[in-house]
Amino acid sequence: MTDPHLAPNWASSALLTIDVQRDFLSDAPYGVPGTSELLPAMAELTAAFREAGRPIVHIVRLYHPDGHDADLVRRSLLASGARIVIPGSAGSALAEPLLPPGAPPLDADLLLSGRPQRLGEREYALFKPRWGAFYRTPLDEILREWGVDTLVVAGCNLPNCPRATLVEASERDYRLVLAEDAVSRLTDSGRDEIEGLGVTLAATGTIAAALPS
């Protein structure tokens, strides 16, 4: 039986895609294995939310070339010359299958200022400076203004940014769904740990079918 405190409210849901950028795709020099292979499911999910008229926020990373204001574990790598999601670079762009028709390129200056960038109808990009999408961002305020109480999370890659985002969202009492076939590096142990946080795991097709028409 579904816990009424955890059950998704699809009519007041939003989709978060996490770090689905070219530099993190499977074949990129610093990419995450298994991410490109899930792009069809991610694209299906974004299309379903657009069709349902529900909000989408694409959370992105942008690293300054010298590594300042990056996670401590990444600073030495970036300072050594690794170029990963550098502002304005081709590698920082969102993966094309996730984009709405006519979406503009990412505006690095706008995003680094902490403001959301409109990509389409009720669809935005938002920069996060650390693992979790709520840390030093206006994400919570944006979602509350939309009346969102349920978040569906997809993207790259579960042990890091999606997991941190789910924890932060749980602390803010959002009902949570992880698209299990649209997030890279999901393992059996990771599945158990996420379910222990009260997150519902569901396939893309199941989520799409549950959204209001």
C-alpha positions as CSV (number, residue, x, y, z in Angstrom):
1,M,0.0,0.0,0.0
2,T,1.3,3.4,-1.0
3,D,2.2,5.7,1.9
4,P,-0.1,8.8,1.5
5,H,2.8,11.0,2.6
6,L,5.0,9.8,-0.2
7,A,2.6,9.2,-3.0
8,P,3.3,11.5,-6.0
9,N,0.8,14.2,-6.9
10,W,1.2,14.1,-10.6
11,A,-1.0,17.2,-11.2
12,S,1.5,19.3,-9.2
13,S,4.7,17.7,-10.3
14,A,7.8,19.0,-12.0
15,L,10.7,17.3,-13.8
16,L,14.4,18.0,-12.9
17,T,17.0,16.8,-15.3
18,I,20.5,16.8,-13.7
19,D,23.8,17.5,-15.5
20,V,22.7,16.1,-18.9
21,Q,25.4,18.1,-20.7
22,R,27.7,17.0,-23.6
23,D,30.8,16.8,-21.4
24,F,29.1,14.3,-19.2
25,L,27.9,11.9,-21.9
26,S,29.4,8.5,-22.2
27,D,32.0,9.1,-24.9
28,A,33.3,12.4,-23.6
29,P,36.8,12.5,-22.1
30,Y,35.4,13.0,-18.6
31,G,32.0,11.6,-19.3
32,V,30.0,9.2,-17.2
33,P,29.5,5.7,-18.6
34,G,26.0,4.7,-19.3
35,T,24.6,8.3,-19.7
36,S,24.3,8.5,-23.5
37,E,22.5,5.2,-23.6
38,L,19.7,6.6,-21.4
39,L,19.1,9.7,-23.6
40,P,16.1,8.2,-25.3
41,A,14.4,7.6,-22.0
42,M,15.3,11.1,-20.8
43,A,13.9,12.6,-24.1
44,E,10.7,10.6,-23.7
45,L,10.3,11.9,-20.1
46,T,10.9,15.6,-21.1
47,A,8.4,15.2,-24.0
48,A,5.8,13.8,-21.7
49,F,6.1,16.7,-19.2
50,R,5.9,19.2,-22.0
51,E,2.8,17.5,-23.4
52,A,1.2,17.6,-19.9
53,G,2.1,21.2,-19.5
54,R,4.1,20.5,-16.4
55,P,7.3,22.5,-15.5
56,I,10.8,21.2,-16.4
57,V,14.1,22.5,-14.9
58,H,17.4,21.4,-16.5
59,I,20.0,21.7,-13.8
60,V,23.5,22.3,-15.1
61,R,27.1,22.6,-14.0
62,L,29.5,25.3,-15.2
63,Y,33.2,25.1,-14.1
64,H,35.6,28.1,-14.4
65,P,38.8,26.9,-16.1
66,D,40.9,27.6,-12.9
67,G,38.5,25.5,-10.8
68,H,37.6,28.2,-8.3
69,D,34.1,27.7,-6.8
70,A,34.1,24.1,-7.9
71,D,33.7,21.1,-5.5
72,L,36.9,20.6,-3.7
73,V,37.3,17.1,-5.2
74,R,37.3,18.7,-8.7
75,R,39.6,21.7,-8.2
76,S,42.9,20.0,-8.7
77,L,41.7,18.3,-11.9
78,L,40.4,21.6,-13.3
79,A,43.5,23.5,-12.3
80,S,45.6,20.9,-14.1
81,G,44.0,21.9,-17.3
82,A,41.0,19.6,-17.6
83,R,38.3,21.4,-19.5
84,I,34.9,20.3,-18.3
85,V,31.6,22.2,-18.9
86,I,33.6,25.5,-19.3
87,P,31.1,28.4,-19.5
88,G,30.2,29.0,-23.2
89,S,31.9,25.9,-24.5
90,A,30.2,23.3,-26.7
91,G,30.7,20.7,-24.0
92,S,28.6,22.7,-21.5
93,A,25.5,22.6,-23.7
94,L,22.6,20.4,-22.8
95,A,22.3,17.2,-24.7
96,E,20.1,18.0,-27.8
97,P,17.5,15.2,-27.3
98,L,16.3,17.0,-24.1
99,L,15.8,20.4,-25.6
100,P,12.5,21.9,-26.6
101,P,12.1,23.1,-30.2
102,G,13.7,26.5,-30.7
103,A,15.6,26.4,-27.4
104,P,18.4,29.1,-27.2
105,P,22.0,28.1,-26.3
106,L,22.8,28.3,-22.6
107,D,23.5,31.9,-21.4
108,A,26.5,31.3,-19.1
109,D,26.6,34.8,-17.7
110,L,22.9,34.7,-16.8
111,L,23.1,31.3,-15.3
112,L,26.3,32.0,-13.3
113,S,24.5,35.1,-11.8
114,G,22.1,32.6,-10.2
115,R,19.1,33.4,-12.4
116,P,17.1,30.8,-14.4
117,Q,17.2,30.9,-18.2
118,R,14.0,30.3,-20.1
119,L,14.3,27.6,-22.7
120,G,10.7,27.1,-23.6
121,E,7.1,27.2,-22.2
122,R,7.5,26.5,-18.4
123,E,11.0,25.1,-19.2
124,Y,14.2,26.6,-17.7
125,A,17.9,25.9,-17.2
126,L,19.4,26.7,-13.7
127,F,23.0,26.5,-12.7
128,K,24.1,24.8,-9.5
129,P,27.6,25.3,-8.0
130,R,27.7,22.0,-6.0
131,W,26.2,18.5,-6.0
132,G,22.7,19.4,-4.9
133,A,20.3,21.5,-7.0
134,F,19.0,23.4,-4.0
135,Y,22.4,24.6,-2.7
136,R,22.9,28.4,-3.5
137,T,20.1,28.4,-6.1
138,P,16.5,29.7,-6.2
139,L,15.1,26.3,-7.1
140,D,12.9,26.0,-4.1
141,E,11.4,29.4,-4.5
142,I,10.7,28.7,-8.2
143,L,9.0,25.4,-7.5
144,R,6.9,26.9,-4.7
145,E,5.7,29.7,-7.0
146,W,4.6,27.0,-9.5
147,G,2.7,25.1,-6.7
148,V,5.0,22.1,-7.2
149,D,5.0,19.5,-4.4
150,T,6.3,16.5,-6.4
151,L,9.6,16.2,-8.1
152,V,10.6,13.7,-10.8
153,V,14.4,13.4,-11.1
154,A,16.4,12.1,-14.0
155,G,19.9,12.5,-15.4
156,C,23.6,12.0,-14.5
157,N,24.7,10.3,-12.3
158,L,22.9,8.9,-9.3
159,P,25.7,8.6,-6.7
160,N,26.6,12.3,-7.0
161,C,24.2,15.1,-8.1
162,P,20.9,13.3,-8.4
163,R,21.3,11.7,-5.0
164,A,22.3,15.0,-3.3
165,T,19.4,16.7,-5.0
166,L,17.0,14.0,-3.7
167,V,18.3,14.4,-0.2
168,E,17.9,18.2,-0.3
169,A,14.4,17.9,-1.8
170,S,13.4,15.4,0.9
171,E,14.6,17.8,3.6
172,R,12.1,20.3,2.0
173,D,9.2,17.8,2.1
174,Y,8.9,17.3,-1.6
175,R,7.3,14.0,-2.8
176,L,10.0,12.3,-4.9
177,V,10.2,10.1,-7.9
178,L,13.4,8.8,-9.5
179,A,13.0,7.8,-13.1
180,E,14.9,4.5,-12.8
181,D,15.5,4.0,-16.5
182,A,16.6,7.6,-17.1
183,V,19.4,8.1,-14.5
184,S,22.9,6.8,-15.0
185,R,24.9,4.6,-12.5
186,L,21.8,3.3,-10.6
187,T,22.9,0.2,-8.8
188,D,20.9,-2.3,-6.7
189,S,22.5,-0.9,-3.5
190,G,21.7,2.6,-4.7
191,R,18.2,1.7,-5.4
192,D,17.8,0.3,-1.8
193,E,19.3,3.5,-0.3
194,I,17.1,5.8,-2.4
195,E,14.0,3.9,-1.5
196,G,15.0,4.2,2.1
197,L,14.7,8.0,1.8
198,G,11.1,7.6,0.7
199,V,11.7,8.0,-3.0
200,T,9.4,6.2,-5.4
201,L,11.3,4.5,-8.3
202,A,9.3,4.3,-11.5
203,A,10.0,3.7,-15.2
204,T,9.7,6.5,-17.7
205,G,6.6,4.9,-19.3
206,T,4.9,4.6,-16.0
207,I,5.6,8.2,-15.2
208,A,4.4,9.5,-18.6
209,A,1.2,7.5,-18.3
210,A,0.5,9.0,-14.8
211,L,0.8,12.6,-15.9
212,P,-2.4,14.6,-16.4
213,S,-3.5,14.9,-20.0
